[in-house]
Amino acid sequence: MSDIRFDDRVVVVTGAGNGLGRAYALEFGSRGAKVVVNDLGGSSFGEGSDQRIADVVVDEIKAGGGEAAANYDSVTDGEKIVQTALDAFGRVDVVINNAGILRDKTFHKMSEEDWNLIYDVHVRGTFKVTHAAWPLMREQNYGRILFTTSAAGVYGNFGQTNYSMAKLGQLGMAQTLALEGRSKNICVNTIAPIAGSRLTETVMPKELVDALRPEFVVPLVVKLCDENSTETCGLYEVGAGFIAKLRWERTQGKTFSIAEGFTAEDVLDAWDEIIDFTDATHPSNITEANTAIMTNLKSAAS
Ligand SMILES: NC(=O)c1ccc[n+]([C@@H]2O[C@H](COP(=O)([O-])OP(=O)(O)OC[C@H]3O[C@@H](n4cnc5c(N)ncnc54)[C@H](O)[C@@H]3O)[C@@H](O)[C@H]2O)c1
């Protein structure tokens, strides 16, 4: 098995000063990449800034013999982060959208500021960084992009309506970008990681935070960003050595005759069938997903 290398590749990691981002940045640096270490250096609540956070990681990469440049902007100024990559290294090959904060509150206590700030960092910030890198990747006919969602988005999590919204927003963005990037050799994937970090230390006991090392997420990230990997449009759960791919599942469903009409009572009568996951299907694109609907429309018209 050959080593996965990133020699002459430029990797931008957002939020690379702590936790998962730092672990990614160090690994890419050790595998020959030129790394842009972006971090605003604020609190996990989204307040303040500190340039030293990114500088420390840059120094660590350089101490290990790697190449790195720091960027201290917020991801909401994504074009500046990409500009740092261009100024320092002349290109962008990989973007790891990782920066994140939390503003956990139950919905009835959540302010509009809590909602907007989470949207800004996770959704608008990810858009800004990716949107700045996208034309460069299209032009060079090559790119690897990673988005970071969360189990909170996929399954829901008490007290995280804002975060769940933003994290699933990233997945939606990734799924469509994967389609748009396919012809330009741009692969786009999404991970839902779990790791001990300052984000999780408020909700997990210390032993769990210490045990769930960010390093356990790194191998999947490196694999997905490998130039030889053609995997795209995927969603993965990853943490503590467990890696699995996730997809949508749909029941066989029930088709009603739209020519004859159907009522809420008909839906009630068919309810067990509608929600029965026996022989479930797994539509993998919008055409497949809409086939049953289009078929029923056609049969009504004929
Ligand atoms: N740790 C987990 O279990 C877990 C689970 C699901 C998703 N995630 C996601 O993984 C990512 C990394 O989380 P982590 O646990 O390593 O957290 P972390 O707090 O250790 O690291 C996040 C980094 O992002 C930086 N950052 C925050 N806002 C920024 C901004 N506007 N611009 C630039 N940098 C900014 C922070 O300064 C911090 O260094 C986040 O997107 C998080 O939502 C983490």
The ligand as an SDF file (V2000), in Angstrom:
LIG
                    3D

 44 48  0  0  0  0  0  0  0  0999 V2000
  -15.7610   17.6960   18.7730 N   0  0  0  0  0  0  0  0  0  0  0  0
  -16.8730   17.0360   18.3740 C   0  0  0  0  0  0  0  0  0  0  0  0
  -17.2730   16.0030   18.9540 O   0  0  0  0  0  0  0  0  0  0  0  0
  -17.6390   17.5230   17.1980 C   0  0  0  0  0  0  0  0  0  0  0  0
  -18.8270   16.8760   16.8650 C   0  0  0  0  0  0  0  0  0  0  0  0
  -19.5240   17.2720   15.7330 C   0  0  0  0  0  0  0  0  0  0  0  0
  -19.0430   18.3210   14.9770 C   0  0  0  0  0  0  0  0  0  0  0  0
  -17.8860   18.9660   15.3470 N   0  0  0  0  0  0  0  0  0  0  0  0
  -17.4400   20.0670   14.5280 C   0  0  0  0  0  0  0  0  0  0  0  0
  -16.0650   19.9070   14.2750 O   0  0  0  0  0  0  0  0  0  0  0  0
  -15.4510   21.1810   14.1030 C   0  0  0  0  0  0  0  0  0  0  0  0
  -14.2450   21.3140   15.0010 C   0  0  0  0  0  0  0  0  0  0  0  0
  -14.6790   21.2490   16.3370 O   0  0  0  0  0  0  0  0  0  0  0  0
  -13.7050   21.0120   17.5870 P   0  0  0  0  0  0  0  0  0  0  0  0
  -14.4540   20.1040   18.4890 O   0  0  0  0  0  0  0  0  0  0  0  0
  -12.3490   20.6540   17.1500 O   0  0  0  0  0  0  0  0  0  0  0  0
  -13.7420   22.4710   18.2600 O   0  0  0  0  0  0  0  0  0  0  0  0
  -12.5990   23.4570   18.7780 P   0  0  0  0  0  0  0  0  0  0  0  0
  -13.2750   24.5340   19.5360 O   0  0  0  0  0  0  0  0  0  0  0  0
  -11.5440   22.6820   19.4960 O   0  0  0  0  0  0  0  0  0  0  0  0
  -11.9690   24.0360   17.4450 O   0  0  0  0  0  0  0  0  0  0  0  0
  -12.6870   24.9060   16.6140 C   0  0  0  0  0  0  0  0  0  0  0  0
  -11.7670   26.0140   16.1630 C   0  0  0  0  0  0  0  0  0  0  0  0
  -12.4840   26.8780   15.2800 O   0  0  0  0  0  0  0  0  0  0  0  0
  -12.0560   28.2090   15.5170 C   0  0  0  0  0  0  0  0  0  0  0  0
  -13.0620   29.1560   15.0740 N   0  0  0  0  0  0  0  0  0  0  0  0
  -14.2670   29.3970   15.6300 C   0  0  0  0  0  0  0  0  0  0  0  0
  -14.9160   30.3460   14.9450 N   0  0  0  0  0  0  0  0  0  0  0  0
  -14.1040   30.7190   13.9190 C   0  0  0  0  0  0  0  0  0  0  0  0
  -14.2330   31.6450   12.8580 C   0  0  0  0  0  0  0  0  0  0  0  0
  -15.3140   32.4160   12.7420 N   0  0  0  0  0  0  0  0  0  0  0  0
  -13.2380   31.7530   11.9710 N   0  0  0  0  0  0  0  0  0  0  0  0
  -12.1120   30.9900   12.0950 C   0  0  0  0  0  0  0  0  0  0  0  0
  -11.9300   30.1120   13.1080 N   0  0  0  0  0  0  0  0  0  0  0  0
  -12.9250   29.9710   14.0030 C   0  0  0  0  0  0  0  0  0  0  0  0
  -11.8600   28.2490   17.0190 C   0  0  0  0  0  0  0  0  0  0  0  0
  -11.0240   29.3410   17.4050 O   0  0  0  0  0  0  0  0  0  0  0  0
  -11.2690   26.8880   17.3170 C   0  0  0  0  0  0  0  0  0  0  0  0
   -9.8580   26.9210   17.3260 O   0  0  0  0  0  0  0  0  0  0  0  0
  -16.5580   22.2100   14.3810 C   0  0  0  0  0  0  0  0  0  0  0  0
  -17.1260   22.6140   13.1680 O   0  0  0  0  0  0  0  0  0  0  0  0
  -17.5780   21.4310   15.1770 C   0  0  0  0  0  0  0  0  0  0  0  0
  -18.8690   21.9580   15.0480 O   0  0  0  0  0  0  0  0  0  0  0  0
  -17.1890   18.5860   16.4430 C   0  0  0  0  0  0  0  0  0  0  0  0
  1  2  1  0
  2  3  2  0
  2  4  1  0
  4  5  1  0
  4 44  2  0
  5  6  2  0
  6  7  1  0
  7  8  2  0
  8  9  1  0
  8 44  1  0
  9 10  1  0
  9 42  1  0
 10 11  1  0
 11 12  1  0
 11 40  1  0
 12 13  1  0
 13 14  1  0
 14 15  2  0
 14 16  1  0
 14 17  1  0
 17 18  1  0
 18 19  2  0
 18 20  1  0
 18 21  1  0
 21 22  1  0
 22 23  1  0
 23 24  1  0
 23 38  1  0
 24 25  1  0
 25 26  1  0
 25 36  1  0
 26 27  1  0
 26 35  1  0
 27 28  2  0
 28 29  1  0
 29 30  1  0
 29 35  2  0
 30 31  1  0
 30 32  2  0
 32 33  1  0
 33 34  2  0
 34 35  1  0
 36 37  1  0
 36 38  1  0
 38 39  1  0
 40 41  1  0
 40 42  1  0
 42 43  1  0
M  CHG  2   8   1  16  -1
M  END
$$$$
